[in-house]
Amino acid sequence: MEDKWFVFEEDGTLHLHRSWTGIEVYRIRFEPEGADRVAREAWMAEGVRTPWTEANDEEEARRIDRVFDVVLLGR
């Protein structure tokens, strides 16, 4: 299935929801660093273990990277 996400930023936190369920899967908190913003923390919504989530932090970090690359940056 295609990756379809609803993503929005509020108060320095990026919220990533699956568009077809509305479930928030990830939150990423950013802080300013010079002219850029840097991700400082990432959370996976508690209790979200579904076919699109993995069982460990490294796999989840790769999924977040993929969402950024494919969905947000169009790579």
C-alpha positions as CSV (number, residue, x, y, z in Angstrom):
1,M,0.0,0.0,0.0
2,E,1.2,3.5,-0.7
3,D,2.5,5.7,2.1
4,K,-0.2,8.2,2.8
5,W,0.3,10.5,5.7
6,F,-1.3,13.6,7.2
7,V,1.6,15.7,8.6
8,F,1.5,19.0,10.4
9,E,3.7,21.1,12.6
10,E,2.5,22.8,15.8
11,D,4.7,24.6,18.4
12,G,7.9,23.0,17.1
13,T,6.5,19.5,17.0
14,L,5.9,17.6,13.8
15,H,2.8,15.3,14.0
16,L,2.6,12.4,11.6
17,H,-0.8,10.7,11.2
18,R,-1.8,7.8,8.9
19,S,-4.2,9.6,6.6
20,W,-6.5,6.6,6.0
21,T,-7.0,5.9,9.8
22,G,-6.3,9.3,11.3
23,I,-4.1,7.6,13.9
24,E,-1.1,9.7,15.0
25,V,1.9,7.4,14.7
26,Y,4.9,9.7,15.3
27,R,5.8,13.0,16.9
28,I,9.1,14.7,16.3
29,R,10.2,17.7,18.4
30,F,12.5,20.2,16.7
31,E,14.7,23.0,18.2
32,P,16.3,25.9,16.4
33,E,20.1,25.5,15.7
34,G,21.5,28.5,13.9
35,A,19.5,29.1,10.8
36,D,18.2,25.4,10.8
37,R,15.9,23.3,13.0
38,V,17.2,20.0,14.3
39,A,15.1,17.0,15.5
40,R,15.8,16.5,19.2
41,E,13.3,13.8,20.1
42,A,10.9,11.4,18.4
43,W,8.1,9.5,19.9
44,M,5.9,6.7,18.6
45,A,2.3,6.9,19.8
46,E,1.8,4.5,22.8
47,G,0.0,1.4,21.9
48,V,0.5,1.7,18.2
49,R,1.7,-1.6,17.0
50,T,0.3,-2.3,13.5
51,P,1.5,-3.8,10.3
52,W,3.3,-0.6,9.4
53,T,5.3,-0.3,12.6
54,E,8.3,-2.4,13.7
55,A,9.3,-3.9,17.0
56,N,12.5,-1.8,17.7
57,D,13.7,1.7,17.9
58,E,16.2,1.4,15.0
59,E,13.5,0.2,12.6
60,E,11.2,3.0,13.7
61,A,14.0,5.5,13.1
62,R,14.4,4.1,9.6
63,R,10.6,4.4,9.0
64,I,10.7,8.1,10.1
65,D,13.6,8.7,7.7
66,R,11.6,7.1,4.9
67,V,8.5,9.2,5.6
68,F,10.7,12.3,5.5
69,D,12.4,11.2,2.3
70,V,9.4,10.0,0.4
71,V,6.4,11.8,1.7
72,L,7.8,15.2,2.7
73,L,10.8,15.6,0.4
74,G,9.4,13.7,-2.6
75,R,12.6,11.6,-3.1
